[in-house]
Amino acid sequence: MLAPIKWILRVLTMCLTFICVVIILNPIQILSALVYPFSKSLCRRINCWCARQTWGTWVIMAEKQNGIEFRFTGEQVPIRENAFVTANHQSIADIMVLLTLSWRCKRLGDTKWFVKDILKYLPGVGWGMLFIDCVFLKRDWTRDRGFVMDLFAKFEREDIPLFLVSFLEGTRLTQAKQARAQAFAADRGLHVPQHTLVPRTKGFVATMHGLRGHLDAVYDVTLGYPDGVPSLFDCFVAKPRRIEVHVSRFPIDSISSDDEAMEEWVFERYEEKDRLMAALAETGRFPGEETFGPINALDHFRSEAS
């Protein structure tokens, strides 16, 4: 009897978070536009606070309410760095997993995403991401370039704290997409991926050119699901018991400014991801010692600047 009650409570909590975004946080964000002409920084702080309320609640639900274990390996990255984060993409649940990383980096309120342009028209999380300056893409670089580079210039000009996340594969992994990626890689003489797709390099190169002076580092993150790839709903109802997160940090000065060298760097990172995913398939975990422990839920009520 207890298990169904827990499941119902988890679903209700999930629904309440989305309702809260639409009826409370979105109106606050809309009203914050009235502040923008007088204080851009105050407007930005209001919207970062709104984002942190939603995303912090999700992290607490996943780790504390639902008891999902997030096992971090690789490097224990510093807090409050301006970082570009790239990760392999298997499910919408990847978003929640990466939020557990930005919590630990004290960048939860400063997290921004490369997302499909159509999402900005959706009330709730879509509107929320619009107000925090996420990078909306039409998937046509000739149309996206001007907007993206103007936004990057704004980040640097206004010294906006940044934890910018991009899935360089451009889409979620499926068997059909992987088969096409393998054929493409074989035809181009690239590493033929067994557990990932072939990354798209144009966005990474543009980001490095546009934000190099503002970023401290690039985080290469590999996400693994020993219990099978979950949906976002699965995470809310505690279906996965453990999620693996491997993080590699690269100081921005260690990454070449040459376009071809940057493209090669991306391919090397995704070849390494493929090896890590192969290790996960064999052993059920990524190699290495744990770098981060569990969260303290009370940190949700403390400033990330402290």
C-alpha positions as CSV (number, residue, x, y, z in Angstrom):
1,M,0.0,0.0,0.0
2,L,2.9,2.4,0.8
3,A,4.5,2.2,-2.6
4,P,1.4,3.4,-4.5
5,I,1.0,6.3,-2.1
6,K,4.6,7.3,-2.6
7,W,4.1,7.2,-6.3
8,I,1.0,9.4,-6.2
9,L,2.8,11.9,-3.9
10,R,5.7,12.1,-6.3
11,V,3.5,12.7,-9.3
12,L,1.5,15.4,-7.4
13,T,4.8,17.1,-6.4
14,M,5.9,17.0,-10.1
15,C,2.6,18.5,-11.2
16,L,2.8,21.2,-8.6
17,T,6.2,22.3,-9.7
18,F,5.0,22.9,-13.3
19,I,1.8,24.7,-12.1
20,C,4.0,26.9,-9.9
21,V,6.1,27.9,-12.8
22,V,3.1,28.9,-14.9
23,I,0.9,30.7,-12.3
24,I,3.6,32.2,-10.0
25,L,7.1,32.3,-11.5
26,N,6.2,33.2,-15.1
27,P,4.1,36.3,-13.9
28,I,7.1,37.4,-11.8
29,Q,9.4,37.1,-14.8
30,I,7.0,39.1,-17.0
31,L,6.8,41.8,-14.3
32,S,10.6,41.9,-14.1
33,A,10.6,43.4,-17.6
34,L,9.3,46.6,-16.0
35,V,12.6,46.7,-14.0
36,Y,14.9,46.1,-17.0
37,P,15.1,49.8,-18.2
38,F,16.2,50.9,-14.8
39,S,18.4,48.0,-13.6
40,K,19.4,45.2,-15.9
41,S,21.3,43.5,-13.1
42,L,18.2,43.5,-10.8
43,C,16.0,42.1,-13.6
44,R,18.6,39.4,-14.2
45,R,18.8,38.5,-10.4
46,I,15.0,38.2,-10.3
47,N,15.0,35.8,-13.2
48,C,17.9,33.8,-11.9
49,W,16.0,33.4,-8.6
50,C,13.0,32.2,-10.5
51,A,15.0,29.6,-12.4
52,R,16.7,28.4,-9.3
53,Q,13.4,27.9,-7.5
54,T,12.2,25.5,-10.2
55,W,15.5,23.7,-10.9
56,G,16.5,23.5,-7.3
57,T,13.2,21.9,-6.4
58,W,13.8,19.3,-9.2
59,V,17.2,18.4,-7.8
60,I,15.9,18.1,-4.3
61,M,13.0,15.9,-5.5
62,A,15.4,13.6,-7.4
63,E,18.1,13.2,-4.8
64,K,16.3,13.6,-1.5
65,Q,12.6,12.7,-2.1
66,N,13.2,10.0,-4.6
67,G,16.6,8.8,-3.4
68,I,18.3,8.6,-6.8
69,E,22.1,8.3,-6.4
70,F,24.1,10.6,-8.6
71,R,27.7,9.2,-8.8
72,F,30.2,11.8,-10.0
73,T,33.6,10.8,-11.2
74,G,36.4,12.5,-13.1
75,E,37.3,16.0,-11.9
76,Q,35.8,17.9,-9.0
77,V,35.4,21.2,-10.8
78,P,35.6,24.6,-9.0
79,I,32.5,26.5,-7.9
80,R,31.2,29.6,-9.7
81,E,33.2,29.3,-12.9
82,N,31.9,30.6,-16.2
83,A,31.7,27.3,-18.1
84,F,30.6,25.9,-21.4
85,V,29.2,22.4,-20.7
86,T,28.9,19.8,-23.4
87,A,27.2,16.4,-22.7
88,N,26.0,13.3,-24.6
89,H,22.2,13.3,-25.1
90,Q,20.1,10.3,-24.5
91,S,16.9,11.6,-22.9
92,I,15.1,14.7,-21.7
93,A,16.2,13.4,-18.3
94,D,19.7,14.6,-19.1
95,I,18.5,18.1,-18.2
96,M,17.7,17.1,-14.7
97,V,21.0,15.3,-14.3
98,L,23.0,18.3,-15.5
99,L,21.1,20.5,-13.0
100,T,22.6,18.3,-10.2
101,L,26.0,19.3,-11.5
102,S,25.2,23.0,-11.8
103,W,23.9,22.8,-8.2
104,R,27.2,21.5,-7.0
105,C,29.0,24.2,-9.0
106,K,26.8,26.9,-7.5
107,R,25.6,27.9,-10.9
108,L,22.1,26.6,-10.8
109,G,20.5,30.0,-11.2
110,D,23.0,30.9,-14.0
111,T,22.4,27.8,-16.1
112,K,21.4,28.5,-19.7
113,W,20.7,26.0,-22.5
114,F,21.0,25.8,-26.3
115,V,17.3,24.9,-27.1
116,K,14.9,24.7,-30.0
117,D,13.4,28.1,-30.9
118,I,9.8,26.8,-30.7
119,L,10.1,26.2,-26.9
120,K,10.2,30.0,-26.2
121,Y,6.5,30.2,-27.1
122,L,5.5,27.6,-24.5
123,P,4.2,28.9,-21.1
124,G,6.1,27.5,-18.1
125,V,9.6,26.4,-18.6
126,G,9.8,27.7,-22.2
127,W,8.9,31.3,-21.1
128,G,11.2,30.9,-18.1
129,M,14.2,30.0,-20.4
130,L,13.4,33.0,-22.6
131,F,13.7,35.4,-19.6
132,I,17.0,33.9,-18.5
133,D,18.6,34.4,-22.0
134,C,18.8,30.8,-23.1
135,V,20.1,30.4,-26.7
136,F,17.2,29.6,-28.9
137,L,18.1,28.0,-32.3
138,K,16.1,27.6,-35.5
139,R,18.7,25.0,-36.6
140,D,19.8,27.1,-39.5
141,W,23.1,28.8,-38.9
142,T,22.6,31.5,-41.5
143,R,19.5,32.6,-39.5
144,D,20.8,31.9,-36.0
145,R,24.3,33.4,-36.3
146,G,23.3,37.1,-35.8
147,F,21.1,36.4,-32.7
148,V,23.6,34.0,-31.2
149,M,26.6,36.3,-31.5
150,D,24.7,39.3,-30.3
151,L,23.7,37.3,-27.2
152,F,27.3,36.1,-26.6
153,A,28.4,39.8,-26.8
154,K,25.7,40.7,-24.2
155,F,27.0,37.9,-21.9
156,E,30.5,39.4,-22.1
157,R,29.6,43.1,-22.1
158,E,27.3,42.8,-19.0
159,D,29.6,40.3,-17.3
160,I,26.7,37.8,-16.9
161,P,27.5,34.7,-14.9
162,L,27.3,31.7,-17.2
163,F,26.9,27.9,-17.1
164,L,26.0,27.3,-20.7
165,V,24.9,23.8,-21.7
166,S,24.9,22.4,-25.2
167,F,24.2,18.9,-26.5
168,L,26.6,18.8,-29.5
169,E,25.0,15.7,-31.0
170,G,22.1,18.0,-31.8
171,T,19.5,15.3,-31.0
172,R,18.8,12.4,-28.6
173,L,20.3,9.1,-29.2
174,T,18.1,6.4,-30.9
175,Q,19.0,3.2,-32.7
176,A,18.0,4.7,-36.1
177,K,20.0,7.9,-35.5
178,Q,23.0,5.9,-34.3
179,A,22.9,3.7,-37.4
180,R,23.0,6.9,-39.6
181,A,25.8,8.4,-37.5
182,Q,27.8,5.2,-37.8
183,A,27.4,5.2,-41.6
184,F,28.4,8.9,-41.7
185,A,31.4,8.4,-39.5
186,A,32.6,5.4,-41.6
187,D,32.2,7.4,-44.8
188,R,34.2,10.4,-43.4
189,G,36.9,8.4,-41.8
190,L,35.9,9.4,-38.3
191,H,35.7,7.2,-35.2
192,V,32.6,5.1,-35.6
193,P,30.6,5.5,-32.4
194,Q,29.0,2.6,-30.6
195,H,27.3,4.5,-27.8
196,T,27.0,8.1,-29.0
197,L,26.3,10.1,-32.2
198,V,28.7,12.1,-34.2
199,P,29.0,15.6,-32.7
200,R,28.3,18.7,-34.6
201,T,31.2,21.1,-34.3
202,K,29.9,24.4,-35.8
203,G,28.1,25.5,-32.7
204,F,31.1,24.7,-30.5
205,V,33.5,26.6,-32.7
206,A,31.2,29.6,-32.8
207,T,30.8,29.5,-29.0
208,M,34.6,29.4,-28.5
209,H,35.0,32.4,-30.8
210,G,32.1,34.4,-29.2
211,L,32.7,33.6,-25.5
212,R,36.4,32.8,-25.2
213,G,37.1,36.0,-23.3
214,H,34.2,35.4,-20.9
215,L,34.7,31.6,-20.1
216,D,36.9,30.1,-17.5
217,A,36.7,26.5,-18.8
218,V,34.9,23.9,-20.8
219,Y,33.3,20.9,-19.0
220,D,33.0,17.7,-21.0
221,V,30.3,15.7,-19.3
222,T,29.4,12.0,-20.0
223,L,26.0,10.8,-18.7
224,G,25.3,7.1,-18.1
225,Y,22.2,5.2,-16.9
226,P,23.0,1.8,-15.5
227,D,19.3,1.0,-15.1
228,G,18.4,2.0,-18.6
229,V,17.8,5.4,-20.2
230,P,14.9,7.0,-18.2
231,S,12.4,9.6,-19.2
232,L,12.0,12.8,-17.2
233,F,8.9,11.3,-15.6
234,D,10.9,8.3,-14.6
235,C,13.2,10.6,-12.6
236,F,10.2,12.2,-10.9
237,V,8.8,8.8,-9.8
238,A,12.2,7.4,-8.8
239,K,12.6,4.7,-11.5
240,P,16.4,5.0,-11.9
241,R,18.3,4.1,-8.7
242,R,21.7,5.4,-9.8
243,I,22.9,7.8,-12.5
244,E,26.6,8.1,-13.5
245,V,28.1,11.5,-14.3
246,H,31.8,11.8,-15.5
247,V,33.2,15.3,-15.7
248,S,36.4,16.5,-17.4
249,R,37.5,20.1,-17.1
250,F,39.5,21.9,-19.7
251,P,40.8,25.5,-19.0
252,I,39.8,27.8,-21.8
253,D,43.4,28.6,-22.5
254,S,44.1,24.9,-23.2
255,I,41.7,24.9,-26.2
256,S,43.1,26.1,-29.5
257,S,41.5,29.1,-31.3
258,D,42.1,27.4,-34.7
259,D,38.8,26.1,-36.2
260,E,40.2,22.8,-37.4
261,A,41.9,22.2,-34.1
262,M,38.7,22.9,-32.2
263,E,36.8,20.5,-34.4
264,E,39.4,17.8,-33.8
265,W,39.1,18.5,-30.1
266,V,35.4,17.8,-30.1
267,F,35.8,14.6,-32.0
268,E,38.4,13.4,-29.5
269,R,36.1,14.2,-26.6
270,Y,33.3,12.2,-28.1
271,E,35.6,9.3,-28.9
272,E,36.5,9.4,-25.2
273,K,32.8,9.5,-24.3
274,D,32.3,6.4,-26.4
275,R,35.0,4.6,-24.4
276,L,33.4,5.6,-21.1
277,M,30.0,4.4,-22.2
278,A,31.6,1.1,-23.2
279,A,33.1,0.8,-19.7
280,L,29.6,1.5,-18.3
281,A,28.0,-1.2,-20.4
282,E,30.6,-3.7,-19.1
283,T,30.9,-2.8,-15.4
284,G,27.8,-0.8,-14.7
285,R,29.8,2.4,-13.7
286,F,32.3,4.9,-15.0
287,P,35.9,4.4,-13.8
288,G,37.3,6.5,-11.0
289,E,36.6,7.7,-7.5
290,E,33.6,9.8,-6.6
291,T,34.3,13.5,-6.7
292,F,31.0,15.0,-5.2
293,G,28.9,13.8,-2.3
294,P,25.2,14.2,-1.7
295,I,23.6,17.6,-1.7
296,N,22.4,19.5,1.4
297,A,18.8,20.5,0.7
298,L,19.1,23.5,2.9
299,D,21.6,25.0,0.4
300,H,18.5,25.7,-1.7
301,F,17.7,28.5,0.7
302,R,21.2,30.0,0.7
303,S,22.6,32.4,-2.0
304,E,24.8,30.7,-4.6
305,A,27.2,33.7,-4.2
306,S,28.0,32.7,-0.6
